[in-house]
Amino acid sequence: MTVVAELKDVTKVYGNKKAVDAVNLQIRKGEILALLGPNGSGKSTILRMLAFIENPTSGELKFQGQLVNFKNNEKERMQSTLVFQKTTLFATSVYGNIAYGLKIRKVPKETSDRKVKRTLELVKLQGFEKRNARKLSGGEQQRVAIARALVLNTKLLLLDEPTANLDPKNAGIIEEVIDTVNRENKTAIVIATHNMFQAKKLPHRIALMNEGRITEIGAPKEVFSKLSKNLARFAAVDNTFTGSAKATTAGTSKVDIGNGVKIEIAAKKRGTTVVFINPTDIILSKVAIESSARNVFKGKITEITDVDPLVKLKVDVGKSFAVQITKQSFNDLELYLNAEVFIAFKASSVQVL
Amino acid sequence: MADILVEIVEALQLIVTGDPEVLGIVSRSLLFSGIAVVLAILWGTPLAMLIAMKQFRGKTLIKTFLNTLIGLPTVVLGLILFLVFSKGGPLGFLGLLYTPAAIMIGQAVLITPILVSIGVSSIESVDPEIMNLAKTLGASESQAQLAVLKEAASGIILSDLASFNRAIGELGVVLLVGGNIAGGGNRTDVLTTAISRNVQISEFGLAIALGILLVMILFTINIIVAVLRKANYLVELAKAPFLRIKRYRENKQ
């Protein structure tokens, strides 16, 4: 098993805050590793150190067996690339953006043209070469950013919340690309995410992060099963709840997650259970609607975040649920802070971890 | 009144017929100010990059000082440069006083604060992640800085044009270090100084012709600046309806 990169006792301090606290981590060739944790848990900082644009306050970082010298790391930077959470593009064409790294590597024009074309096909943006990159939609921009990293075929690919602000269609395309690149090129990929669903689906290993530390690491199944026994640290991830389950006569179960909120799930469960509901699986309405959804709760909107083309809402129904809807729906429903709303989701949409 | 009309007619004749004296003064003005801007770009751009991209103590102080220098009366700067270039001054041995070189250096010094000040603010307005982005794609420190500079290009071009504007319309420095010499092989009279002299010797026709040309030059540069500023805006404006249709279609899908 080849190790691509390794962090040994790495700590990063900003001011008087420890963003990363004595982390030990190995990234293996050909694997997809997910760093899963709430905002501010140190995921991005680890990625920035692995991209060599941030140096550790203490500890060692090895890349392909060599100790990294942070004063002179141009060679390493050629082999590791990071896609930021906030899409950042150069003020030029799509081609100019994607070819930037190739130009730095002095790749001949014809080869560069061919590579850009192939990568654009991969992210389903064929023929977009001449378009102004900053004039594309949010999802397309993020796909350009990912293509710009992919085209370099580096040993290590780092993705910071690659689908966080995207609609399901764009997110799907990106997840597919990540999977393909990993399979075909054996690229080691590290993804920072707080999307439980993504963490369960894509990676070979998951590292659970909280307050700058890695609290669990292993295969997704392993980590999730451990989680159900040791759950407190997980509470900060959106729509993940712990409660005690009781079977119903209908063959389903109800999980009491506290404050009078009982979630019906499509499986027979008993005892302590962790459930997760994807924010896009929740239907939001202003009046109670009759539907097949087994879970309907009434609550108030406590938070609105605009992440074009989507809007993220927090709805407090006794417990706080994250809900993701399109901007169009948000406008059509004329929603506002403290508005009373109903949330609904099917028992089969509830994932038991 | 009739006299003034006669002078204006004479001025227009001088312009239309392409009087060699007028052309000489105009081309000297354009050449001196052009070279002054190039000089100022050569030392001003790295200085702007340094101030904008590096974190150091006293950064705000330096920026405030630069802004103060923009408002410095040119005649004061002219006096300082005169003393520096004069025989007893620190650079007196170069023998630059009353030569075209003194004018170009003087104008370059004069416009440096404007060039650096606008340059710094355009570089600072670039997304701070651009530098890191370039690095993650393999760029060296200097390549990453170049990427930032490219993002700031439109602001920097504006600062260059504004500097040229200031240089060509300037009188104090040019008069004191250039000497306004209107004869011989090394003439140092330019538009502004020539206007001033011709008024003093009552050559109003020539003075008016030069005045009209100076205003025309300034106006042209301002038009270029406005077009550059608007160009982007107009493109956006033209695209807007199509973008709306495109978004609508995307949403419908």
Interface residues (C-beta under 8 A of the other chain):
Chain A: R48 A51 F52 I53 E74 R77 M78 S80 T81 L82 F84 K86 T88 F90 A91 Y100 G101 I104 R105 K135 S137 R148 A149 L152 P309 T326 Q328
Chain B: D127 E129 I130 N132 L133 A134 K135 T136 L137 G138 A139 S140 Q143 A147 K150 E151 K239 L243 R247 E250 N251
